[in-house]
Amino acid sequence: MNNRSRTFARLIVTCLLAFGVASDALAQALTAEVVSRREALASEHSDGLIIIAANWEEKKMEQPGWIQDASFHYFTLLRGIPGVILVIDAPASRTILFSPPAPESFGVPIEALNLQNRLDLIALSGADAVMPRDRFMDYVESRLGAGVENIYLDEPRRWPPSGVPEGMLAVTNSHRLWRQSLEQAFPTAQFRSAAESITKMRWTKSAAEVEILTRNAGYSAAALRSGMQAVRAGLTQRQAEGAVVAGCLNAGAEGPSFWPWVMTGPNGHLKELVRSFYDYENLNRVYRDGELVRVDIGCQSAGYGGDVGRTVPVSGSFSREQAVIWDLLITGYLAGLDAMRAGATLESVRMASRAAIQNQQNADPELAARMASDSGVNWHIHGIGIESGETPGEDVFRAGAVVAYEPMFVYGADAFYLEDMILITEDGMGVLTTELPYSASEIASFLASDK
């Protein structure tokens, strides 16, 4: 395939996954792909109904865009349709979409989002039938009456608090509320989790997904460069956040896949950083010389995310001690990348990173030993797909997995961090977030080039 053909193919994939009208061979291939996913899931849970609900809530005014439930998107391709219920009836080898009436916003019906009027999207999903949502309970009750006992549900990556004292019905989290409602509606059913199967399936990406994530990696790398260049003494964290968001948009993305983390000084420590989820100002503060900034960002497009990062010295260069630590971290990081390939375990990659640091005889031996210990650097690995942070589906890398290698290390007042998007292949890996600096001197040179 020549460059022009590749560009055209990427454009078609983008249009399809944005749910424009299309009817070519690629649309058929994508439909076959999503049907195959449902068949594989049904095979894993052949004794019951697998029920996955689309996001039913309109976006909040302060959100940049509406986000579909990740697993519903994965098994239907319906990224922009709210309130639909997917039922994979494994015993009957049948997939049904139960569609609500047109949703409303500000009291205005949005008929374009009524799935029953969108034959193009129904065809793209490959569903066997579309029924009004008010037939959902009758259908499930009829299947339970016919001898089906199990209902399988998805689960979130992390369960949030219920929002109420123990003993009361939960009031937060769509997955929890959905299960709670189903249990009340169908008290005779046995409810089980399909999360492990779904997570394992999403661990390995298809060719179309790799195309999208490769493009998102390019957007994310460009936005990271913008965010790094926005770091300087006297400016605020909020200004750097704005530079990242603009960087995503200017690169061609839909926007950030999560709100940028460009936390400085003590706020770069993970235990402090997570406080931003409950802070109106997002831990905003003025950047100060001598401090380090955790720049952790990502850009989204076509319903998929991105995730990349570096540590940036506010002064433009690391101190001598900071440079030693950073370059030791880079040594371990690159050794871990070299160990990545299909069939390798996640732990073997971490071990390669620790060993590479331990073998640095020219560095500070005590520091190297501390970083190489099991309690030293946190060599975090996660998947990247529809969500920017996905739970690894296995303890082993598979060809086609797109992952983030995300080491974190705290030393005194400083927090060190970096991350790339990485595609796993049969005989190695490829870094998708290219043209980014690694060593302390490369970062200093990059920052100086913008002055």
PyMOL commands that set and color helices and strands:
alter all, ss='L'
color gray80, all
select helices_A, chain A and resi 3-17+25-44+70-76+111-113+115-117+119-125+133-145+174-185+195-203+207-229+237-251+265-268+270-278+320-339+346-358+365-372+440-449
alter helices_A, ss='H'
color red, helices_A
select strands_A, chain A and resi 48-53+85-89+94-99+104-105+108-109+129-132+150-153+190-193+255-256+261-264+292-297+299-300+308-313+378-383+402-411+414-417+420-425+428-431
alter strands_A, ss='S'
color yellow, strands_A
deselect
rebuild
show_as cartoon
